[in-house]
Amino acid sequence: MPVKVVGVEVRPVHERMRDYALVAGSTGSVLGATVAAAQGGGMLHGAAWVGGHWAVATSVFIGVRHLILKDNWREDREAVSGLAAATVSAGAVTLRNTNRRAIAPAGAVGFFGGFALHYLHRWWLRARLDWTEA
């Protein structure tokens, strides 16, 4: 199957970081408030805690991908998303946990998760383009 390229311009990195942080932070805030309410805790605290972490993690993920690719988006591959996800997950464990043995497994899970999700996104995009062009 030939590779199809969508000819759209990539928005500036600060706009993508802002937009994705808003979406992820909002989703995380709803989840955090829901879990906090179910456990009898403060909804505002849960929303701020989870939403803030998700927003920062999303921004770091996009920033790391941008640093790796250096605006050469034709080189965007599964390994790039895997490396960015590994950086975010290992960094989060490093900041949150003092157990150094947890860093490598978190990085591995992040890498394979980012790799798999990038592959699934690419497959979904190809299927969607085939469906709309048919």
C-alpha positions as semicolon CSV with decimal commas, in nm:
position;residue;x (nm);y (nm);z (nm)
1;M;0,000;0,000;0,000
2;P;0,153;0,336;-0,097
3;V;0,205;0,587;0,180
4;K;-0,036;0,878;0,161
5;V;0,069;1,223;0,277
6;V;-0,183;1,472;0,400
7;G;-0,078;1,812;0,271
8;V;-0,162;2,029;0,568
9;E;0,072;2,266;0,740
10;V;0,181;2,185;1,092
11;R;0,081;2,456;1,337
12;P;0,348;2,622;1,554
13;V;0,455;2,416;1,853
14;H;0,332;2,666;2,113
15;E;-0,019;2,656;1,966
16;R;-0,027;2,276;1,962
17;M;0,107;2,259;2,318
18;R;-0,158;2,505;2,436
19;D;-0,445;2,332;2,259
20;Y;-0,352;1,980;2,364
21;A;-0,281;2,092;2,720
22;L;-0,629;2,245;2,737
23;V;-0,794;1,927;2,610
24;A;-0,589;1,692;2,829
25;G;-0,615;1,919;3,133
26;S;-0,991;1,949;3,098
27;T;-1,032;1,574;3,060
28;G;-0,802;1,511;3,355
29;S;-0,988;1,767;3,565
30;V;-1,320;1,592;3,507
31;L;-1,165;1,255;3,591
32;G;-0,987;1,391;3,898
33;A;-1,301;1,561;4,030
34;T;-1,507;1,248;3,971
35;V;-1,264;1,018;4,151
36;A;-1,220;1,267;4,437
37;A;-1,597;1,295;4,481
38;A;-1,638;0,918;4,475
39;Q;-1,374;0,883;4,746
40;G;-1,518;1,162;4,959
41;G;-1,239;1,410;4,891
42;G;-1,233;1,763;4,762
43;M;-1,342;1,787;4,401
44;L;-1,146;2,106;4,335
45;H;-0,826;1,953;4,467
46;G;-0,875;1,638;4,257
47;A;-0,954;1,841;3,945
48;A;-0,651;2,067;3,989
49;W;-0,413;1,781;4,070
50;V;-0,504;1,544;3,786
51;G;-0,582;1,814;3,530
52;G;-0,257;1,996;3,598
53;H;-0,049;1,681;3,569
54;W;-0,216;1,576;3,246
55;A;-0,171;1,921;3,094
56;V;0,199;1,930;3,182
57;A;0,259;1,573;3,059
58;T;0,090;1,649;2,728
59;S;0,291;1,967;2,678
60;V;0,616;1,788;2,758
61;F;0,528;1,505;2,517
62;I;0,466;1,750;2,231
63;G;0,777;1,950;2,321
64;V;1,001;1,643;2,322
65;R;0,862;1,530;1,985
66;H;0,929;1,879;1,850
67;L;1,288;1,872;1,979
68;I;1,350;1,532;1,822
69;L;1,197;1,614;1,484
70;K;1,320;1,975;1,455
71;D;1,028;2,065;1,224
72;N;1,109;1,777;0,985
73;W;0,765;1,616;1,012
74;R;0,828;1,377;0,723
75;E;1,055;1,189;0,964
76;D;0,775;1,142;1,217
77;R;0,770;0,772;1,303
78;E;0,648;0,545;1,579
79;A;0,988;0,549;1,749
80;V;0,969;0,928;1,790
81;S;0,641;0,906;1,979
82;G;0,775;0,611;2,174
83;L;1,084;0,802;2,280
84;A;0,878;1,109;2,376
85;A;0,634;0,895;2,578
86;A;0,925;0,716;2,748
87;T;1,075;1,052;2,842
88;V;0,747;1,170;2,992
89;S;0,676;0,850;3,184
90;A;1,030;0,802;3,315
91;G;1,048;1,171;3,406
92;A;0,717;1,151;3,591
93;V;0,832;0,849;3,788
94;T;1,163;1,019;3,864
95;L;0,989;1,327;4,000
96;R;0,719;1,137;4,188
97;N;0,896;0,831;4,320
98;T;1,224;0,780;4,499
99;N;1,246;0,415;4,391
100;R;1,502;0,418;4,111
101;R;1,413;0,066;4,004
102;A;1,075;0,194;3,880
103;I;1,227;0,432;3,624
104;A;1,331;0,172;3,363
105;P;0,998;-0,016;3,360
106;A;0,808;0,313;3,337
107;G;1,024;0,422;3,045
108;A;0,975;0,086;2,872
109;V;0,598;0,096;2,916
110;G;0,593;0,456;2,795
111;F;0,801;0,371;2,488
112;F;0,591;0,076;2,382
113;G;0,269;0,263;2,459
114;G;0,373;0,565;2,253
115;F;0,497;0,340;1,973
116;A;0,171;0,141;1,963
117;L;-0,055;0,446;1,981
118;H;0,138;0,619;1,701
119;Y;0,106;0,305;1,486
120;L;-0,269;0,281;1,557
121;H;-0,314;0,650;1,475
122;R;-0,131;0,606;1,146
123;W;-0,343;0,298;1,063
124;W;-0,664;0,483;1,154
125;L;-0,566;0,782;0,940
126;R;-0,491;0,559;0,639
127;A;-0,822;0,376;0,682
128;R;-1,010;0,705;0,713
129;L;-0,844;0,848;0,402
130;D;-0,922;0,531;0,207
131;W;-1,282;0,549;0,325
132;T;-1,328;0,916;0,233
133;E;-1,160;0,876;-0,106
134;A;-1,361;0,567;-0,202
